[in-house]
């Protein structure tokens, strides 16, 4: 029997489409602060959706929720939606948008988006991507409770009357039953639908109150002012409601504002009871039935509509997110059926162990359990077969039987139902559509129901689904996919998105652990040139959320030697990211990544033991010119034990040309990361400069970082900057030279230890740990640092330790914001811990406003073999505020310089001790005291 279109539906809460929606928000009354009509502007906030639905119309649009509780309506091009993975992938992200204020088709203000940039500082609070990992999102900063799809999710139901409308549709007791724990209560429904994984326990109905305004006060241009209703309702109810106990605010008003509209919904950033965060927010007109609430809670969880393949939205009786319901309860009326298996997977209710995936070239037969009230706890609940090599387009297979809320009056029949799911479907709504073989406009008749002995065939894509038999609670089904279709994990073109693209492969890798992404792009591809293949990303690439993912650019090297896959972010937006890694044991190999905000990001406490090897980050494919990211590799918020570079042949990265930092590692507990055998600030050959601003930044308790075996040269500011970090080790690096260690490629500062940097080791032993720190303006600077050790280094010589390759100053110690550099050890008590500090232009050491530092056993002005290799003027220069420093008290320094051995000036340079040093062979004084200096000089050598 054909389905007659049913009316009196509504839908609200959050979900997405690109079509215009004519809901009037507060922001529609005025331009956002700081914006001018038609002029370029930049806005930041939470990207979310508004919905309006009813029996005569429905529509939806993106809005930007601002931190003042208002919203800005958005117009986002479909191409930008597709390049960001589709509408569900974009929802509920903290973003930065650029564009211009304009007008929608009704003449209301709308922000026309030109670029979309996700803010990585606060990762998305939920993942809409189909088949998201069973584990939770990365445990970094996130708004409380946004998008929770499992666990306890209470709702504050606020009953509100317009000031000029006296009607009370139902008493409070009606709504108490509507949300109750017995059928058909909302809590009872969702416990069954979620297999007891979602509980709205704690949901509370608050009795009727009057809004401060008349209905007309909340109308603008014929539409309801969503923001004003939510803000006034929460203020009115505030005395009675502790909003911190709830995640969603549902306002039920006592009169319809439009004859065709039943509900509005979205998320808003609100300040309620001292909490500033995103809250679910809905407004519902007085048609208060179970199916309405079930439908709206589905939207609040991030679900869209589903439908048939026709132009109708409310035509599928297989899903409460369409028209699926039965008029079965004498008190409350319409009660919804279950939602479809695709949605249950999105919500995390179906674990990976109960999914069957069928890839090209595979055939799988399984007993699929019914999705409502399943009997088996192990049989799969859904089958998935990918279409045309796409990770975003697939069929789903599920068994529906008349049981529970899928009862005899609600469900059209019993059997296997197939949906065609396209996450990039134009318009962004109804991503899942029922496969209806007779195409008669009815997705609920026999043409859409597959029973025993029937076979669905998609001959174009070589896919078949055969129902072998159906039992009391399961169906035996064989799914086949032709091997002629491309594999969704393989990159075979340079397109930004779609089947065969890198973006598509990354989305596929979000489905499975240990996915390898190889490259096999033909030279006929439009992105091919001169041996390399350029992907011009239009937005940030999809994150790595499954462990063991390998992006293997070595499968397509340039001339079989250097990276040939180029990810170019020139069109991606000002804060776009190349690859973000949230999980462990992933490998990023042999890629060229440039012109993004972050080239590669290792993010969060679960981002551990990853390997970034053989890449060019911030340069072109030749490693000869800059394609700078702002940050080349960004490691933060608890990422641990990651390896940037490696010990194998070709595993070192080229990290050059980046505008801020080549490598930035920051934030506790970001620990035990290793940066090894990379070229940072030079060209690929290590023969010329290709500067980052800073080569490596280690900051803010990113402790126990190892920097080893790198060439860190040519950077315009600091080669290696260490700020407020502890227990880091820096050894066997060339800092300020070329790859031979014999030619200067100057950093401004070679190494800078700043602030509360403590217990770090620069070098170790001559012969095993030597850093060559030469050719810089300052070799090693300690600015406020304390208790660090600099030993076993060549500072001012070439790699042999015998030829001058001077810094302007070898070492520089001073204060940081009034905090002196203190208690640092330069040298040591054994011969192999000495530094060779020689050949520097002005001098070996400059000490000002530094206290209690110890210089022991160093060769200052001598080569490694003891021959003369003088610093230009001073061995040691001590300026005002240098106090209580110890020069040679335990093991003598040998100081033999061009002009002055030790020069101390200033009446406040007090308490310094110079003892048992060999100071000789100067053209001027061995020790020169000036300006009233007080110093203890004991037992220094006679050869002055």
NUBAZA-727391 format. One record per residue (C-alpha): x, y, z. Coordinates in steps of 0.001 Angstrom, whole numbers, padded with zeros to 6 digits, always signed. Last residue first. Layout:
XYZ...
END
This chain:
+100040+035458+031513+102041+032254+032038+102087+032181+035845+098931+030172+036275+096062+031010+038606+096358+030155+042247+093596+032274+043774+091675+035322+042580+088774+036396+044775+086790+039213+043219+085476+042657+044166+085103+044910+041140+085509+048645+041619+085017+049638+037993+087525+047353+036288+089293+044050+036880+091414+042653+034027+092671+039085+034399+095209+037714+031907+095956+041231+030831+096802+042234+027274+098345+040320+024367+097270+037093+025986+099308+033868+026166+098154+032657+029559+095476+031765+032056+095721+028281+033572+092949+028250+036125+093373+027273+039782+090770+029674+041236+088659+032585+040052+085858+033238+042543+083003+035718+042020+081539+037353+045115+080731+040652+043467+079907+042051+040034+077960+044918+041647+080875+047352+041326+081038+046820+037583+083548+045194+035233+085214+041800+035003+087519+040817+032131+089076+037348+032057+091714+036256+029541+092137+039520+027685+093453+040041+024143+093739+037078+021796+092910+034316+024213+094389+031493+026264+092149+030268+029064+092619+026743+030346+089906+026049+032864+091006+024339+036040+088905+021662+037702+087172+022239+041027+087469+026002+041554+087763+026795+037817+085647+029929+037582+082923+030030+040249+080158+032606+039972+079102+034447+043110+077695+037432+041259+077439+038741+037703+075267+041821+038227+077330+044162+036086+079442+042422+033472+081694+039396+033318+083614+038818+030059+085449+035496+029799+088037+034559+027192+087869+037931+025611+088972+039499+022326+088888+037257+019242+088756+033792+020745+092037+032006+020211+092693+028671+018609+096137+027805+020008+097025+024130+020070+095626+021856+022758+094437+019050+020478+090787+020076+020755+091735+023648+019875+092545+026244+022488+091084+029654+023250+088972+028414+026127+089474+024731+026901+087006+024069+029689+087740+022307+032968+085067+023953+035097+082874+027032+034742+080311+027170+037586+077289+029446+037820+076351+030919+041182+074740+034028+039745+073957+035651+036402+073206+039319+035880+075779+039460+033071+078097+036690+031861+079632+036735+028383+081664+033656+027473+084076+032681+024689+084776+036049+023155+084232+038559+020424+084728+036441+017276+084643+032926+018682+087538+030662+017708+087425+028673+020912+085105+027198+023479+086159+023524+023576+083866+022246+026263+085178+019869+028892+083249+016746+029862+085858+014379+028415+088560+015707+030733+086519+015119+033864+085129+017594+036417+082706+019404+034162+082162+022031+031501+079626+024808+031944+077512+024065+035003+074454+026237+035659+073607+027361+039172+071925+030576+038080+070692+032576+035123+069114+035519+036877+065386+036233+037309+064798+039950+036685+062595+039454+033646+065040+036884+032253+068596+037282+033494+071912+036800+031728+074340+034148+030493+075868+034231+026990+078050+031482+025562+080309+031397+022488+079910+035006+021482+080128+036117+017837+080105+032423+016999+083298+031269+015448+084138+028608+012922+087765+028269+013977+089540+025039+013129+090634+022245+015474+087458+020872+017016+087111+018647+013959+083454+019579+013457+084273+023263+013169+085065+025468+016109+083131+028150+017994+081532+025991+020669+082632+022367+020395+080713+020548+023088+081533+018116+025920+079551+019905+028599+076709+022376+029033+074733+021437+032150+071580+023160+033404+070902+024115+037016+069055+027330+036175+067809+029309+033185+067145+033055+033418+068440+033619+029908+071061+031016+029095+072413+031543+025595+074521+028974+023747+076322+029851+020478+075377+033491+020150+075626+035238+016765+076003+031790+015263+078839+030144+013291+079379+027384+015801+077642+024970+018091+079118+021559+017236+077347+019258+019672+079526+016487+021055+077845+013471+022647+080149+010506+022013+083765+011653+021614+083602+014578+024012+081090+013720+026695+077702+015184+027518+076199+017692+025093+073615+020212+026293+071904+018699+029323+068737+020152+030831+068294+020264+034596+066144+023387+034563+064491+025764+032107+062502+028186+034246+062990+031127+031900+065009+030560+028750+067600+028176+027388+068687+029446+023969+070692+027345+021533+072329+028544+018303+071156+032124+018544+070904+034173+015343+071365+030986+013343+074251+031062+010884+075105+028576+008182+078873+028464+008835+081046+025991+006946+082997+023032+008335+080346+020879+009953+079938+019003+006682+076149+019413+006777+076461+023185+007057+077087+024914+010351+075046+026836+012938+074041+023932+015172+075416+020537+014174+073865+018113+016642+075512+015236+018529+073592+015932+021760+070715+017863+023307+068992+016204+026283+065887+017590+028007+065462+017211+031760+063282+020258+032291+061461+022843+030230+060477+026459+030868+061592+027678+027433+064073+025791+025232+064841+027355+021838+066987+025455+019336+068153+027271+016189+066945+030652+017353+066075+033604+015102+066583+033524+011324+067308+029814+011133+070313+028915+009003+071285+025858+010978+069992+022940+012973+071574+019803+011461+070255+017075+013711+071994+014180+015461+069974+014345+018656+067303+016486+020277+065769+014465+023126+062725+015812+024974+062549+014937+028652+060092+017730+029405+057529+019585+027339+057091+021668+030479+056209+024929+028771+058407+024968+025681+060581+023175+023166+060958+025284+020023+063067+023859+017184+064336+025797+014158+062932+029198+014970+062200+031640+012146+062608+028788+009699+065372+029399+007269+066389+027834+003983+070148+028281+004370+072652+026485+002161+074596+023216+002042+072386+020850+004016+071582+019098+000754+067837+019369+001318+068069+023095+002008+068723+024380+005486+066685+025477+008519+066216+022075+010153+067864+019036+008612+066720+016036+010659+068725+013258+012312+066604+013032+015465+063848+014900+017278+062677+012619+020095+059638+013009+022360+059873+011921+025978+057093+014105+027347+054155+016350+026408+052601+016236+029890+052813+019214+030041+052856+021686+027165+054997+022281+024098+056906+020854+021168+057292+023145+018141+059355+021910+015188+060123+024154+012204+058845+027177+014026+057365+030511+012931+057361+031004+009160+058485+027575+008075+061162+027466+005359+062789+024321+006664+062080+020908+008145+063868+018290+006006+063085+015030+007748+065498+012262+008681+064387+008745+007834+066388+008490+004610+068548+005638+005857+067419+004568+009300+068131+006376+012569+064979+008415+012803+063196+011679+012179+060501+013053+014467+059898+010156+016861+056974+010378+019295+057340+009168+022851+054533+011378+024155+051794+013772+023040+050381+015369+026202+048855+018573+024905+051355+019329+022134+053503+018439+019131+053446+020853+016179+055534+019973+013114+056160+022667+010497+054512+025621+012189+053461+028632+010108+053898+026458+007040+056456+027621+004546+056673+026631+000918+060347+027640+000897+062775+026762-001865+065419+024089-002515+064034+020946-000929+063269+019715-004434+059665+018928-003551+059134+022449-002232+059794+023360+001347+057925+023698+004643+058064+020077+005820+059971+017697+003531+059348+014219+004916+061627+011235+005481+060170+010220+008820+057402+011220+011217+056970+008246+013549+054258+007949+016202+054968+006431+019599+052154+008324+021291+049248+010588+020349+046880+009340+023060+047824+012202+025386+046830+014852+022865+048054+016132+019512+050791+015311+017043+050266+017985+014380+051828+017999+010920+052087+021013+008602+050320+023423+010928+049189+026713+009415+049501+025374+005905+051752+026456+003033+053732+023227+002862+053830+019464+003231+056086+017206+001138+055529+013580+002097+057991+010732+002546+056527+008912+005552+053895+009627+008181+053720+006633+010524+051122+005890+013222+051847+004008+016425+049400+005908+018646+046361+008162+018251+045378+011821+017758+047449+012619+014668+046670+015785+012706+047766+015987+009070+047969+019124+006946+046354+021755+009113+044428+024851+008049+044742+028124+009907+044844+030655+007045+042737+028681+004624+043312+025652+002403+044102+027298-000938+047924+027462-000575+047829+024298+001512+050088+022221-000748+050388+018515+000025+053188+017261-002237+053776+013559-002934+057165+012946-004592+059454+012625-001604+063089+011936-002557+064921+008923-004040+063075+006945-006703+063269+009904-009107+060536+011509-006987+059123+008847-004692+055766+007153-005113+055356+004212-002706+057648+006071-000310+054708+008396+000360+053348+005877+002829+050665+007291+005068+050593+004565+007715+047752+004283+010261+048599+002146+013289+046118+003709+015669+042769+005098+014474+041922+008786+014791+044152+010282+012094+042529+013629+011334+041008+014547+007992+042927+017128+005938+042503+020807+006705+040891+022722+003868+041067+023155+000081+044103+020918-000259+046182+021362-003386+047506+017834-003949+050713+018035-005962+052387+015034-007625+056144+014957-008239+058452+013869-011049+058642+017107-012985+054948+017849-012851+051864+015808-011962+048738+017484-010569+046797+017080-013826+047212+013305-013622+048768+011775-016742+051804+010766-014674+049582+008219-012959+049018+008338-009196+049806+005144-007289+050097+006164-003628+049794+003901-000578+047646+004485+002525+048190+001737+005100+045376+001072+007578+046476-000265+010950+043188+000256+012817+040063+000685+010792+037366+003257+010041+039288+006520+010244+041603+005157+007563+038715+005476+005097+038538+009181+005850+042259+009417+005211+041865+007581+001899+039131+009994+000797+041286+012994+001685+044188+011518-000258+041964+011198-003309+040933+008024-005140+037213+008569-004637+036322+012156-003805+038306+015050-002397+041182+017434-003099+042053+015777-006378+045631+014574-006841+044730+011101-008109+045260+007406-007325+045477+007376-003538+044627+003914-002170+042552+003405+001002+039221+003274-000876+040356+000374-003068+039293+000863-006680+036386-001197-008081+037227-004096-010416+037360-006457-007454+033587-006639-007418+031822-006413-004074+029749-009276-002687+027430-009417+000327+025859-012734+001415+023059-012556+003996+021765-014964+006661+019010-013134+008527+018508-012979+012286+015871-012888+015029+013304-015569+014209+015062-016712+011052+015564-015204+007591+017330-016995+004763+019764-016455+001893+019245-012733+001461+021649-011804-001343+023325-008385-001493+025174-007657-004742+027760-005100-005825+029561-004815-009168+029475-001018-009270+027304-000592-012346+025565-003917-011754+024106-002839-008416+022213-005992-007538+019807-006721-004670+019023-010384-004281+015838-012094-003040+015679-015673-001741+014565-014711+001778+013195-011157+001946+014399-007755+000793+012098-004823+001574+012277-001643-000502+010307-002849-003505+007895-004625-001163+006548-001300+000141+008056+001313+002460+010178+003485+000159+007092+004585-001835+007815+006814-004830+007472+004000-007356+011177+003385-007844+010565-000389-008021+013912-001307-006470+013722+001040-003503+017100+001551-001778+016263+003670+001269+018210+006907+001552+020893+007790+004088+022427+011254+003717+018994+012824+004102+020450+016340+004520+023736+017847+003286+022305+019634+000251+024343+017577-002178+025225+014185-000735+028782+014203+000598+028165+011636+003341+026483+009378+000790+024528+006472+002251+022399+004202+000031+020274+002249+002490+019343-001413+002362+016526-003008+004376+016394-006737+005132+013077-008157+006292+009967-007507+008344+007217-005108+007254+006022-001464+007213+007085-000930+010846+004820+001058+013164+001648-000963+013547+003463-004265+014039+006084-002941+016403+009553-001560+015756+009283-000009+019225+009761-003532+020576+009471-006170+017828+008386-006226+014208+011624-007153+012454+014257-005054+010713+017523-006577+009441+020298-004263+008299+022494-003628+005216+024301-000363+004588+025422+000737+001133+028383+003022+000664+029573+006489-000319+031994+008459+001857+034995+006121+001786+034711+006043-002010+036268+003327-004154+033204+003103-006394+030751+002104-003661+031772+000661-000314+029836-002232+001230+028665-002020+004823+026825-004621+006876+025066-003836+010143+023977-005551+013355+026611-008285+013363+025955-011382+015513+027637-011282+018948+025013-010458+021587+022319-012539+019924+018703-011680+020799+018495-008191+019296+015785-005859+020679+015559-003726+017520+018523-004021+015122+017761-007563+013973+020852-009769+013946+022768-010286+010706+024010-013826+010171+027035-013398+007926+028363-014077+004446+031240-012046+003050+032539-011632-000467+035559-009439-001164+037205-007969-004262+036339-004381-003381+035824-004093+000379+032995-005532+002483+032727-004330+006061+030725-006279+008646+029913-004452+011880+029248-006025+015273+032848-006078+016531+033191-002419+015621+030654-001503+018273+027061-000451+017511+025838+002293+019850+028541+004745+018826+026086+007440+017751+027183+007242+014126+026756+003466+014273+023209+003871+015505+022576+006335+012688+023640+003847+010029+021578+001172+011776+018341+003103+011232+016422+004848+014013+013934+002802+015962+010194+003385+015551+008498+006458+016996+005371+006816+019118+002444+008983+017921-000323+009609+020451+000359+010566+024059-002630+009279+025956-004064+006513+023722-000614+005298+022615-000203+003540+019278-000373+006092+016481+002751+004563+014946+006056+006142+013943+008721+006300+011254+008254+009539+009349+011933+010471+008932+014350+010555+011873+012110+007945+013531+013336+005641+010771+011969+002764+008711+008674+004547+007937+010430+006591+005287+008484+009455+003674+009193+012578+005718+011884+014283+003643+010203+013884+000263+012045+014491-003002+012546+010812-003706+015263+008319-002871+013577+007366+000371+014291+009163+003569+016780+009832+006345+016864+012956+008437+019967+014134+010164+021500+012880+013386+023847+014894+015592+022769+013782+019053+020484+016788+019351+018875+015702+016097+018056+012315+017589+016701+014054+020688+014404+015892+018304+013016+012724+016701+012386+011020+020024+010709+014194+021304+008407+014446+018304+007723+010701+018319+006633+010884+021959+004044+013667+021399+003999+017374+022282+002331+019335+019515+002553+022644+021382+005424+024422+019550+008983+023431+020378+012080+025546+020946+015429+023804+021253+018875+024490+022696+021793+022102+023226+024320+023933+025342+027811+025151+024488+029801+026503+027388+030217+029178+030031+029143+027791+033398+028397+030207+036236+024766+029248+036657+024147+029619+032936+026410+031436+030489+025391+030344+027014+027132+029295+023790+024251+028052+021684+023336+024786+019993+020437+024358+017586+016694+023862+017448+013407+025066+016071+010055+023345+016167+006552+022935+014843+006402+025114+011749+003545+025245+009232+001092+027531+011012+003868+029759+012296+004392+031095+015832+002564+028184+017429+001411+028677+020993+002251+027409+024460+006015+027277+024240+008185+024255+025056+011818+025239+025656+014328+022372+025652+017671+023182+027293+020325+020528+026812+023294+019341+028818+021808+019491+032282+022990+019471+035892+024839+022788+035538+021480+024368+034703+020391+024445+038327+016804+025479+037632+014232+027274+039805+015771+030755+039980+017015+030482+036396+013643+029793+034824+013024+033340+033571+016643+033839+032563+016672+030522+030687+013458+031419+028859+014641+034944+027983+017921+033709+026458+016321+030841+024565+013505+033024+023195+015897+035828+022211+018282+033494+020390+015566+031846+018304+013908+035020+017057+010831+033419+015484+010194+034215+011850+007669+036500+010130+010212+039283+009582+011032+039330+013256+008959+037642+015931+009833+037356+019611+008102+040585+020629+005043+039470+018679+004619+036540+021065+004489+038936+023990+007558+039375+026145+008696+038550+029680+008076+034812+029172+005511+033420+031567+006273+030258+033504+004846+026732+033300+006366+024016+035418+009909+022715+035118+010247+019235+033587+013376+017333+034579+015693+014954+032739+017783+013247+035392+017904+009957+033538+018358+010669+029850+020136+007334+029378+022077+006311+026288+023893+002965+026245+020979+000702+027216+020930-000964+023770+020611+002509+022265+017058+002099+020919+015828+000340+024076+017289+002907+026493+016155+005626+024138+012508+004577+024214+012300+004081+027980+013818+007526+028618+011363+009165+026215+008341+007562+027796+006180+005229+025684+006626+003016+027586+007913+003379+031156+010925+005420+032245+009350+008838+031736+009828+011810+029405+006203+011939+028311+004994+010981+031762+006553+014060+033349+005283+016043+030366+001661+015178+031122+002195+015874+034837+003236+019461+033992-000273+020196+032732-000975+020240+029007-001621+022894+026330-001682+025828+028795-003356+028773+027011-002913+032315+028360-001192+033895+025354-000104+037531+025866+003030+036909+027924+004036+033943+025807+003892+030872+027984+006938+028738+028787+007434+025122+029885+011196+024537+030347+012449+020964+029856+015990+020654+031230+017519+017599+029552+019716+014896+031065+022356+012965+029072+023650+009939+030934+026022+007644+029044+026312+007607+025289+025827+010219+022593+027336+013270+024304+027346+016095+021772+028539+018864+024049+028942+017581+027587+031365+020146+028928+033277+022041+026292+036544+020403+025277+040179+020724+026309+042107+017539+025688+041146+013926+026122+041169+012903+022491+037672+011747+021499+036437+008558+023085+037314+005038+022003+034919+003074+019798+036411+004749+016756+034042+006586+014398+032236+004381+011951+030520+007217+010084+032133+010566+010842+030118+012596+013291+032979+012978+015760+032185+014841+018940+033678+017590+021019+035820+018743+018099+039320+019498+019261+039972+022729+021192+043377+024148+020327+042971+022628+016887+040824+025502+015650+039212+024454+012376+039497+026803+009443+036770+027563+006918+037389+029994+004080+035021+032041+001877+031933+032122+004071+029055+034446+003159+027821+035819+006466+024081+036354+006235+021944+039448+006725+018278+039071+005705+017164+039973+002187+014938+036963+001663+017374+035370-000765+020199+035821+001767+022078+039084+002119+025769+039839+002554+028435+039963+005242+031788+038941+003853+034184+036030+004279+036636+034515+006708+035764+031852+009211+037675+030641+012248+036300+027470+013763+035419+025624+016955+033719+022533+015624+030178+021438+016320+029261+020252+012820+031882+020073+010100+032072+016279+009714+028286+016029+009589+028109+018476+006683+030580+016794+004416+034237+015911+004687+035718+019399+004807+036296+019522+001057+032627+018684+000545+031423+021575+002696+033774+023964+000888+032448+022801-002467+028887+023221-001183+029490+026910-000540+028822+028092+003025+026141+030745+003723+026094+031480+007418+023703+032896+010000+025499+034581+012928+024507+033577+016437+023938+035121+019839+024845+033807+023275+027714+036243+023850+030311+033548+023075+029215+033351+019456+027427+030437+017803+028140+030421+014058+025179+029236+012026+024814+026547+009404+021438+026082+007819+018247+024078+007985+014902+023687+006315+011498+022136+006836+008080+022901+005440+004345+022165+005639+004088+019662+008505+006920+021120+010461+010639+021637+010757+013044+024413+011573+016659+023529+012163+019652+025581+013213+023122+024208+012806+026542+024441+014429+029941+026026+013935+031298+027259+017253+032978+030656+017176+035431+032855+015304+034721+035518+012694+036940+037190+010078+035773+039997+007843+036076+041190+004224+033712+044089+003552+030265+043756+001999+028323+044954+005048+030748+045965+007765+031912+043667+010527+033399+044605+013899+030554+043197+015954+028268+040926+013937+025816+042847+011713+022393+043534+013143+018930+042024+013331+020048+038725+011794+022405+038319+014715+019507+037660+017040+018469+034774+014846+015646+034711+012290+015203+031236+010879+015026+031246+007117+017116+028239+006279+019276+028275+003176+020396+024897+001839+023794+023612+002960+022514+020966+005318+023268+020018+008891+022180+018739+012269+021293+020168+015640+017996+020425+017453+014555+020613+015840+012131+018516+013932+008425+018675+013315+005780+016325+012072+002112+017240+012025+001609+015679+008589+001701+012210+007119+002241+011619+003413+000093+008696+002348+002242+005611+002032+001324+003392-000887+000000+000000+000000
END
